[in-house]
Amino acid sequence: MLLPDLFDDVFDFGEPMRGPRGPKERMECDIYEKDGKYVVEASAFGFNKEDIKIEAEDGNIIITAEKKEDSKEENEDKKYLRRERHFRSRVQRAFYLGDIDEENIKASFDNGVLKVEVPKKQLESNRKYIDIE
């Protein structure tokens, strides 16, 4: 059973994500654990690999995708009858994942889906066993 939308953004932080069509436009993400890693899968349809930037700092993962409109030089020879597609778009998602190994994060991009594999940091245990007298 899925939880209601009330809990959808519990892992997000920062400002609301806005795009050219208003606050509803945002990068949809799935986050799950597998084989000692967090995996973030994000829908980035309409973007190219070069449009996407991934940052990791202090346990946070920030994914930004930005596409800019064609330059005026590229549009000079075109006479538009209708223009509905706007190419300037910026979406961003940020997640706090905790103790992560920032040096070994891997990312891939295939068919509009960004996959980021974030290894958990292996914390050494300070467990001490006490003898019972």
C-alpha positions in Angstrom: 0.0 0.0 0.0 1.4 3.4 -0.9 1.3 6.3 1.5 -0.7 9.4 0.6 0.9 12.4 -1.0 1.3 13.9 2.5 4.7 12.2 2.8 6.0 12.6 -0.8 8.7 15.2 -0.1 10.0 14.0 3.3 13.5 13.6 1.9 13.6 16.8 -0.2 15.0 20.1 1.0 15.5 23.5 -0.4 13.3 25.7 -2.4 10.3 24.5 -4.4 11.3 23.3 -7.8 9.9 25.5 -10.6 10.0 25.2 -14.3 8.7 27.2 -17.2 5.2 25.8 -16.7 5.0 26.5 -13.0 5.7 24.7 -9.7 4.2 21.4 -10.8 7.1 20.7 -13.2 9.8 18.8 -11.5 12.1 15.8 -11.8 10.3 12.7 -10.5 12.6 10.4 -8.6 12.7 7.0 -7.0 15.1 6.2 -4.2 15.8 2.7 -3.0 18.6 0.6 -1.3 20.3 -2.2 -3.0 23.6 -4.1 -2.4 24.8 -1.6 0.2 24.1 1.5 -2.0 21.4 4.0 -2.3 20.1 4.2 -5.9 18.4 7.4 -7.2 16.5 7.0 -10.5 15.3 10.3 -11.9 13.1 11.0 -14.9 15.0 13.5 -17.1 13.1 13.2 -20.3 13.9 16.0 -22.8 17.4 16.6 -21.4 20.7 15.4 -22.7 23.5 14.0 -20.5 25.4 17.3 -20.9 22.4 19.2 -19.5 22.6 17.4 -16.1 24.8 18.2 -13.1 25.1 16.0 -10.0 26.7 17.3 -6.8 27.4 15.5 -3.5 28.3 17.3 -0.3 27.9 16.5 3.4 25.5 13.6 2.7 23.4 15.5 0.2 22.8 14.7 -3.4 21.7 17.5 -5.7 20.6 16.8 -9.2 20.1 19.8 -11.6 19.0 19.6 -15.2 19.0 22.7 -17.3 18.3 23.3 -21.0 18.6 26.7 -22.6 16.6 28.0 -25.5 18.2 28.0 -29.0 20.3 31.1 -29.7 18.9 33.9 -31.9 21.4 32.9 -34.6 19.9 29.4 -34.8 16.4 30.8 -35.2 17.1 33.6 -37.7 16.4 31.4 -40.8 13.2 30.0 -39.4 9.8 31.6 -39.9 7.6 30.0 -37.2 3.9 29.5 -37.9 3.3 28.3 -34.4 5.8 28.0 -31.5 4.7 26.0 -28.5 7.8 24.2 -27.5 9.9 26.2 -25.1 13.4 24.9 -24.5 14.4 26.9 -21.5 13.9 24.6 -18.5 15.5 24.0 -15.2 14.6 21.5 -12.6 16.4 20.5 -9.5 16.0 17.9 -6.8 18.0 17.5 -3.6 18.1 14.6 -1.1 19.8 14.0 2.2 21.1 10.4 2.3 23.4 10.5 5.4 26.8 8.9 5.6 27.7 8.3 2.0 31.0 7.5 0.2 31.1 10.6 -2.0 34.3 9.5 -3.8 32.7 6.4 -5.3 29.3 7.7 -6.6 28.5 6.5 -10.2 25.9 7.8 -12.6 24.5 6.7 -15.9 21.9 8.1 -18.3 19.9 6.0 -20.6 16.7 6.9 -22.5 15.8 9.9 -20.4 16.4 8.1 -17.0 19.3 9.2 -14.8 20.6 6.5 -12.4 22.8 7.5 -9.6 24.4 4.8 -7.4 25.5 6.2 -4.0 27.5 3.8 -1.8 27.0 4.0 1.9 30.0 4.9 3.9 31.3 1.9 5.9 31.4 3.0 9.5 33.7 1.2 11.7 32.1 -0.2 14.8 33.4 0.9 18.2 31.6 -2.0 19.8 33.2 -3.2 23.0 32.3 -6.5 24.6 32.1 -6.5 28.4 33.0 -9.6 30.4 30.4 -10.6 32.9 31.9 -11.4 36.4 
